Each structure stands twice: as C-alpha cells, then as structure tokens.
C-alpha cells in the first residue's frame, strides 16, 4: 500500500476488536493506507474492550478534542463476587465472595449513586501519569497510590439484565469516566466485589457501532483500493453544533483571522457558543464562536476543503 493520491482529511469509523489496543488499530490503518503522519484515534479503549474507535486523518486530527469531549455510550457486563487488581477480566483475582444472595433490586439500588455528577477514583492500572510515570507501570512494580478522585458525569444508566451474578448495564457518560472503576465501585457498593467482564463502546459522539467497519472489512477494502471511499467528512464529529452559511466576503475575513457580524439568524445564540461554518458552495470552513457582547462571529478553528459537505445547511447565510 502507498499514500499516492489526494490528501486525506476525515474520519474512519472502525470497530475495535477485543485483544487489540487502540494504537494497534492505528498501526494497522497506517500500514494499509501507507499514511504515516497525522493519523490518530479519538478515544482510547482498553484491550479488553471493543467497539467504536474513530480514526482521524489529516486536518481532522484538529477536531479530536471535540470528539473526545462528546458523550460516549457503553454496554458493560459486570461479574459480581470476583474482584481483580485491574478491575477487569484480564487482572489477577484478589478476592472472591459469595454474591448469590444479591437480588436485582439490590443492584438497582446500588447503581443509583453512580448517576449524574459524582467523584470517581481512576484505576491504578491506567495510562494516567504520576510524577512522570504511567500508573500501570507503577502498579506492575507493586506500587499502590491513594489516587485523588475526579469529577465524572453519567447522563443515563440503565440495568439491562441480571442473571447468575452477571450484571449488564448501559451507560452514557462524559469524558474521563472509567468503566472499569464503575464496575469495581459497584462491587464495593454491593459488598461482594466485582469486575468488568466485558465492555463495548456503542457510541462515541456522532459515531455509532452500527455504522462502524470491522478491521477485517477495512482490510479488504484497502486491499481492493477502495478505502478512501469509507472516509467520513471532516465535519462529521461536530454535527451536534448548529450551522451557518457565510458569504464569500465573510469567509475571507474569517480566514484572515478577523471577526464577522452575527447577522440576524442567531439572535439567541449564547456567548462563546460554537457553530459549524460553511461556504455558499457547501464547503466546511470550520468552527466559529459567538462573541455575544460584540455581536460577531470569531474564527476558532478553520480548515481547507475543496469538496462540499453533505452536512452543509441550505439557509442562514451571513
């Protein structure tokens, strides 16, 4: 494979299989496409986990923060009665307790504190750093730290099934949430210990598992020379934002780093609210922000695109 051809800017939505790291998948994509630079992923998944893994190409890497900050949805199966050092099925069992007496009602009650905004301690077996060292490196050396809890947010949490000490839950959450820690903390709440037996990321921002390609499907497409057809537009991860069309004059001002008058279509926009901006021919120009006190658009993150986007609006020019 080689990278001959037009520059690639956009997103590839893959389904990461169990057993691979997120960077393993990126390396496969680089090998198959021949593109070595400006390729990254939009949110790490543990090797145990599977599911949606957006891959960013070219200019799209500049929108990675928007993708990572978007809500994510997971389906997780938790095994009650067995606690591991990594909080998942790949770890060493540190304690086993009888969980046979726990009822569905017990689980529902134990899940209630984990909704909304709350404090969560990250697992020692994680990529977070302490004094320049990855926590998992310290954990492998037997070092245990009293980690500071961090604020996380769960938008929705539902109990999908409960049978034979296996609890399956569906969670929509914000950035920084550790699903393994949720499984571990649920076990403590129930008094029996627990770990994440399986984990699937069903959604990451606007990208859904139903629309994701397996690594095998992408490999076949790449071998057939069709992988570029699978790239999503660069504005795909910011579809949650409102949109606006701008005139040629406004585009020139924005590209020169100059603000543009808001016009009349966004009278109720909030201060610093972000919008997707498009040229009259449908090209995605980038993200602009509302400066409400000055009643103007401020250029925030602009891109160069030659092709119209299928997500461009039809009205709302300023």
N, C-alpha and C positions, 0 to 999 in steps of 0.2 A: 504494500500500500504506500501511496505517497500523497502529499498535500497539494499536488498540482490542481489548479482550478481557482475559482473565485474565493475571496476571503470569506470565512465562515463566521457569522455573528448570530448567535441564537442559543436555543436550549434543546437538548436531547433528553427525553424523559425515559429513564430506564427503571426496571425493577431489579433491585439488588438481591441476589440470591443469598441464602444462608451460607455462612462459611467464608465469604469474601469480605474484605474490608472495603470501605468506600474508596480508598486510594487504589486498591486492587482494580476496581471497576474503571477508575480514571486511567490507569495504566493500560488496560485492555483497549479503551477507546482511543488513546493516543497511538497505540500500535496499529489498530485497524484503520485509522484515518490518516496516519502519518503526520498529524498536527501535534507538535511538541510543546508549543508555548501558548499561554493564555487559555488553558483548559483547566477547569476545576469543577468541584461538586458543590451543591447547595445544601449542605447539612449532613454531618456525619451520622452514619448508622453503625452500631456495634456489629462485629462479625456474626453474632447470634441472630441479629435482626435481619429482616428482609423488607422489601417494599420500595416505595417511590424514592428515587435518587435522581434529581435533576442534574444534568451535566451542562456547564456553561462554556461557551466558545467565544473568543474574541471580545468584542465590546460588551457582550452580555455579562462578563465577569464583573463589570461595574455595577450591575444590578443585584449582585449576590446578597448584599446586605438586606435588600427589600425581601428577597426570597427567604432568607434565614429568619427574618423578623416576623414573617407571616405565620398564622396559626397552623399547627400540624395535627393530624388525626391518626391515632394508633388503635390497633386491636392487640391486646396483650392477654396471654393466658398465664395465670399465677398458680404455682403449686404451693398449697398450704402444708405446713408441718415440716418443711425442709428449708433450712437457712444455709446459704453458701457465702463464701468470702467475697465473691464478685457480684453477689445479688442476682446472678442468673445461673442457667443450667450448665455453663462451662466452668463454674468455680468448684472449689473444694467444699464439701459439706462440713459445716462447723457445728451444726446442732440439728437434731431431729426430735419432733414432739408429735404426740397423737392429736390429729386435727379432725378425727372422725365425728366428734360431737358438735362441730360448728355447723350452724344452720344458714340458710340463705338470708334469713332475717339478720343474723349476726353480721354477715358480710355487708349487707346493705347499710347497717348502722355504722360499721367500721369505715365505710367509704365516705361518709358524709363530711368528715373534717378535710378531705382532700378535694374539695370543690371551692371555686373562687380563688382568692389570693391567699397564699399561706407560705410559711417558711419551710424549705427543704434542704437537707444536707446532701451534698453530692457524694457519690461513692468514692472510696479510696482508689478503686480500680477504674480510673477515668483519665482523660488526657489533660485535665486541668493542671496548672503548674503551681508549685510552691517553692519559693527561693530558687527558681530556675530549673527545677526538676519536675518531670511529669509525675503525677500522683501514682500512676500504675507502676512506675519504676521504683518508687519508694515502697509501695505495697509489696512488690516482689522481693524486696530486701527485708521484709518483716516490719517495716516502719508503720506505725499507726498514729495518725494525727487526729486531733479534735477539730474537725473542719467547721468553719463558720457556715451556718445556714444561709441560703439565698432565697430571695423572694421569687416565687413562681406563680403562674396563674393557670388554672384549669377552667375552661369555658363551659365544658359539659363532660359528664362522666356517667356512664350507664353500665349496669350489670347485665351482660348478655346471656351468660349461662353459669350454672354452678352444679357440678357433679363430681363425685369421687375425689374431693379435695382439690379440684381444679376450678379456678375462678377465671372466667373470661370477661374482660371489661373493654369498653370502647371509650377513648379519651380524646377530647380536643383540647389542646393546650398551647401555651405561648412558648417563647424562646427560653432556653435554659432548663427546661424540665427534664429530669432523668427518670425515665420509665422504670428502670431497674430499682431506683431508690423508692419509687412509689410502691413497687411490689414488696420490697423489704419492709417499708414502713407499715404497709397493710398487715403484714405478718406480725409485726410488733403490736399493732393496734388490736389484733385478734388474740394475741398472747400465745401464738403457736409457731411463729416464724414462717417465712415464705421466700420464694424467689421467682424471678421471671422465667417461665418455662419456654415461652415463645413470644415473639414480638413482630408485628407487621405494621409498617407505616403506610396507611391507606391514602393519605393526602398530605401534600406539602404546598401550602399556598394555593395557587390555582391548579396545581398538577395533581392528578388522581391516579391511583393504581390501575384502575380500569383502562386508562389510556396509555399506560407505560409499556415499553417493549422489554422483553427478556434479553439478557446478554446474548443468548443464542440467536434470537431473531435479529438483533442488531448485527451480529457477526455475519449472518447470511446476507443481509442487505449490503454490508460493507464489501463482502467478497464479490457480490454482484455489481458493485459500483453504484449502488443506489442510496447510500447512507445520507447524502446531503438532502434527499427528499424528506427525510424524517426530522429535520431540524425545525423547531418551533420558532416563531418570530421573536425578536428581541424584547418586545413589549409584553410578552405572554405572562410574566410574573407580576405585572403591575396592573392587571385588569380590575383589581379591587378599587383603583383610583378612578375618579371622574375624569372625563376627557374634554379637550378643547381643540378646535382648529384655529390656526393662526395664519395671518396674511403673509405675503412674501416680505413685506416691509418689517413686520413683527419678527419673522424668522431671522432676518439679517441682524436686527437689534439683539435678539437673544443670543445668536451665535457670536456676537461681539461682546457678550457679557453685560449687555445693557437691559434694564427693565422695560416692560411694555405695559401700557394701560390695561386695566382689567376689562374694560368694556361693560356691557350691561347684562351679560348672560350669567354672571357669577356674583350677583349682589349679596348672596347669602353664604359665600364661601368663608371658611374660618381662617383666622390668621395662621400662616405657615402651612396651610393645607396643601397637599401635593396633588397635582393634576398631570395626566398624560397629555403631551402637546403633539399635534400633528400638523403637517403642512397641508395645503389645499389639495394636493395630489395624493394624500393618504400616507405619505412617509412619516414614520415615527421620528419626531425630533428629540424627544427626551422628557424629562421630568422638570416641571416648573412649580414654583411655590407662590402662594398668595401673600403679598405684603399688604395686609389689610389697612394699616394706618396710612400708607402711601397710595393705596388703591391701585396696585400694579402687580404684574407677574414678575417674579425674579427667576432668572435661569438657575437651575440647581444641578442638573446632570444631563448634558446634551450628547447626542450621538450622530454619526454619519450613516445614513441609509439611502440606498438608491431605489429600493423597491417599496411600493405601497404596502401598508399593513392591512390584513383582513379585519383588524380590530379598530380601524380609524373611524371616527364619528362622521356623520353627514352634515351636522349643523353645529353652530356655536362658534363661528369664526370671530376673532378679534384682530 
